[in-house]
Amino acid sequence: MTENIVNENINQENEVVKEKAKKYFPLTKRDTAFAVLFAIASVLFAGLGLFGGFRVGYTVAAVSSLVIGTVYLWNKNTKIRFFPLLCGILALALPAVFVITSNGAVRFWSLVANALTAMVWFGSLVNLGDFGGDLELVRNFIRQIIFGMFGKLPKSIASLFAAKSQRKTSFGKALLGILLAIPVLMIVIPLLISSDVAFAGFITSFFENISLTIFKVIVGLIITPFVIAYCFALKYSEKKEYIPSKFGGIDNTIVISFLSVISICYLTYLFSQLAYFFSAFNGFLPDGYEFNVSTYARRGFFEMSAIAAINFAVIFGALLLSKKKKGKMCIPSRILCLFISLFTLVIITTAISKMVLYIGSFGMTRLRITTSAFMVFLGIVFLSVILRLFISKVKVLRVALVTAGTVLLILGVANVDQVVAAYNYNAYKNDVLEEIDVGTIYNLGDEGMPYLAKLLNEDDDIDVVVSAREYIERAIQNTYYDTVYDYETNTYTILGKKYDKLENFGVYRMKAYKVLDEFIEEHSMTYKFEE
């Protein structure tokens, strides 16, 4: 009788524990402490990253978040494999891009790559499934974002504010303590201001932008629950084994027919190219057509880039969705995929050769370089696709993610805009280019300013000199400084720099300000700093 009562009590306690486990995470003091760190990191990300223009502020926030997350999630059972390790290295290195380059496209895609590689790294720390397969990789991303960050948000917040065990420190109680300190600070701070001039000056400068500061903190606090939910979900969610989908794949007849139609189209295209090489096929060209380098280089590059991207989607879709035997596509499907992949490599090579000729004739631009880099990325990915057709162990998405991160890191550290500005300037000075587009140099932003100054001070063409000066003055008046124009004296008073805060720092932005400050000093009759 006594044993039955004891067993019944134990069962009831177990049920209570299970019920609590469904509602709350079993948080410890360590979890609560890291929740505070996550909140600080989120505020840093909002204040320094979002409102700092994604420059050095984002670098600091991203690296600190990666370190905090790594320390929190690392445990004795962590096993790091090669692919997650590569992603972890890229996640640590990619934030450096934001300190160096001003290129918006490179920074945006670096942000995406930074997030994806960090997710792989964090997932590996808690041994979250298998990162080897393409579908498994996609599944892990979805699980971390949808079921982790968003799905576990209510449970994470409830767990923080419902901690009642003596071994835990309630996040809610900590927040209450902070709120109770505010009335005391409202009394103490005015007294400190009255007692010390230095402190008074500090508080005055701080409260000049208090509304913006408060807004940044609020945005950071809005982000915080999602970050906490993501990390708690990774740490405490059950690790489920990957269950293969019951989807058997699309019938091979459909896949073969689909790929055959596309292949016939590409065969026709290749046949038409004979017109460039054999006079018997010249009937394909328009009457009076004359082949020259500029016409050849100018036409088709961006269209070929789009075709390459579409072909990747087609082949990768066929690899994932077609019926397979022992993990391999049927032979006709593989042959067709191989042909389309080889065709794509041909047009990638052709497109890059066109761009080399085009740059040689007309100079560099951001778009020409970034699109060429995209084509190189696709070329490497298509080589992995070809290997995947015959070696099932090759994982295309793994190759794509690491390649994308590496290419973006190279573009960022080498600084696309700096390369473009330097090439165009040197090609113009060495008579490789007959003329230089000064507007293109100006549109490069920070990286273009030093070369505008060189054109202003060193060029012999009066039109180039006048244009360079106009663009430098536009940068001073509209972009880099807060200015006030005096109609009576026809002068500009410079109130201050727009990007003088630490979070706005960039290597080439600092160089741009150095050039512009020198210009202002040389033209003191027109520009003067506010006294």
TORGU-12614 format. One record per residue (C-alpha): residue in one letter; x, y, z. Coordinates in steps of 0.1 Angstrom, whole numbers, plus 5000, padded with zeros to 4 digits. Layout:
<nodes>
AXYZ...
</nodes>
This chain:
<nodes>
M500050005000T502850245010E504750154978N501750234957I501350574973V505050654968N504950534932E501850744926N503551054941I506650994920N504450964888Q502651284897E505951464902N507151334869E504051454852V504551804868V508151804856K507151704821E504351974821K506852234832A509352124805K506652174779K506052534791Y509452644802F513152584795P515152464825L517152784827T520052824851K521853134864R524253094835D521353114810T520053434827A523553584827F523953514790A520453654783V521753984797L524753954774F522553884744A520554194753I523754404754A524854254720S521454334705V521554694716L525154714702F523954574669A521054824668G523055124679L526355064662G525254844633L521854944621F522255314629G525955324622G525555244585F526854894589R530454984592V532854924621G529854924645Y528454614627T531954454628V532154494666A528554374671A528854074648V532153954663S531054004699S527753824692L529653534676V531953504706I529153524731G527053274713T530053034709V530953054746Y527252994755L526552704732W529852524735N529652204756K531551884763N529651704736T530551954709K532151794678I533352024651R533651894616F535452054587F532452224570P531152394601L534652494610L535052664576C531752844582G532852954617I536053104602L534053284575A531553404601L534453554621A536253704590L533353844570P532554134595A535954284585V534354364551F532254634567V535254824580I536954834546T534554864517S531755104510N530254894482G526654834491A526154514471V529254354487R528254454522F524654334517W525553994505S528353974531L525654034557V523553744543A526653514541N527653614576A524253514590L524153174572T527753074581A527153174617M523952954618V525952654605W528652724632F526152764660G524152454649S527352244650L528152354685V525052174698N525351894672L522051994655G521651724630D523751654599F525151944578G526451714551G523451684527D521951964507L518351904519E519651864555L521452204553V518252374541R516252194568N518652314595F518352674583I514552654584R514552484618Q516852744633I514953044620I511252934619F511052674647G513852824668M513953204667F510253244661G508652914672K510352924707L509953294713P506953264737K508552974756S511853154760I510253474773A508053274797S511053084810L512953404818F510153564837A508853254854A512053134871K511153064907S513652814919Q516252944944R518952824921K517853064894T517953434891S514653564876F515253794847G512053964856K513354034891A516554174877L514554404854L512454514884G515654604902I516754814873L513454994872L513655064909A517055224904I515755484880P514055714906V517255704927L519355804896M516956094889I517956244923V521656144922I522556254887P521556624891L523556634923L526656494905I526156744876S526157034902S529256904919D531556854888V532057044856A533556754837F530656524845A528256804837G529856844802F529656464796I525956444806T525056744785S526756604754F525056264761F521556404765E521856624733N520956304714I519056134741S515956074720L517955894693T519855704720I516655584736F515255484702K518455284694V518055104728I514355034721V515154874687G517954674704L515454554731I512954454703I515654234687T516754084720P513853834725F514453684691V518153644698I517453484732A514853254717Y517253144690C520053054715F517752894740A516152684713L519452564701K520652474735Y517452304749S515452174720E515551804714K517951694687K515751504663E517251254638Y516851344602I513851154587P514051124549S511051254531K508551004518F508451204485G509750954459G510651214433I509251334400D508951074373N512051054352T510051084319I508951444330V512551534340I514051394308S511451574286F511951904304L515751884302S515651774266V513752084255I516152314272S519152114257I517752144222C517452524227Y521052544238L522252324209T520552564185Y522352854201L525652674198F524952604161S524252974155Q527653064169L529252904138A528453224120Y531353394137F533853134125F532653004091S531553214062A529052944052F526953034082N527153414078G523453414069F522653404106L524053754110P522254074101D523054244067G525954484070Y527054334103E530754404110F532454214138N534454444162V535654414198S533354674213T530254534197Y531154174208A532154284243R529154514249R526454264241G525253964261F527253964293F524454024317E522053804298M524553524300S524853584337A521053544341I521153224319A523853074341A521853144373I518652994358N520652684347F521852634382A518352644395V517252394368I520052154374F519952174412G516152124411A516551814389L519251674412L516951714443L513551624428S514051354402K513650984410K516850814419K518250464424K520850434452G521050814453K521850864416M519851004388C519050784358I521650794330P519651004304S518951264331R522651274341I523751314304L521351604299C522351764331L525951724322F525351884288I523552184303S526352224329L529052214303F527152464282T526852684312L530552664318V531052764282I528853074285I530453164318T533853154302T532553354272A530853614295I534053664315S536153704283K533553964270M533854154303V537754154301L537554304266Y534854544277I536854664307G539854704285S537954924261F535655124285G537055084320M535754924352T532554984371R531254824403L528654624384R531154484359I533354364387T530754224410T528854054382S532153894370A532753774405F529253624405M530153444373V533253304389F531253184418L528753014395G531552854376I532952684408V529452584418F528852424384L532052224386S530652084419V527352014401I529151814375L530951614402R527651564420L526251394389F528751114393I529751134430S526851144453K529051244483V529651594467K527351844485V526552144462L525052374488R528052334510V530352424481A528152724472L528052864508V531752844514T532552974479A530153264483G531553354516T535153334503V534353544471L532653814492L535453824517I537953874488L535754144472G535454324505V539054304517A540454384482N537754654481V535954654447D535455034447Q539155104454V540154864426V537755024402A538955374410A542655284408Y542255094375N540355374358Y542655644370N545855454360A544455334327Y543555694318K546955824329N548755554309D546555624278V544855284279L541655474282E541155774260E538955954285I537855914321D534255934335V534756164365G531156104376T531855724379I534855804402Y532556034423N529855764425L532355524441G532055734473D534855714499E537155524476G536755774448M537656094467P541456054466Y541356004428L539156304423A541856504442K544456354419L542556444388L542056794402N545756854410E547556654384D545456644352D546156864321D542656844307I540757154319D537356984315V538456694338V539856944363V536657154364S534556834367A536656694395R536457024414E532657034410Y532256674423I534556744453E532557054462R529356854459A530756594483I531656864508Q528357044506N525956754504T527456434516Y530256454541Y529656774560D526856984575T527257324558V525557664559Y525757894529D526158264533Y524758454503E526358784512T529958654514N529458354490T531058124515Y530157794533T530457754570I531157394580L529257304611G530756954614K531356614598K528256394592Y530256074598D532556154627K531255904652L533155584660E530455354646N530755534612F534455464609G535755304577V539255274564Y538555454531R536055694547M538955824569K541055864537A538156054520Y537856294549K541656354548V541456454512L538356674517D539856844547E542956934527F540757074499I538857284525E542157414539E543357504504H540157694496S539757884529M538258174511T535157964502Y535057724531K535657774568F534957564599E532557694625E534457864654
</nodes>
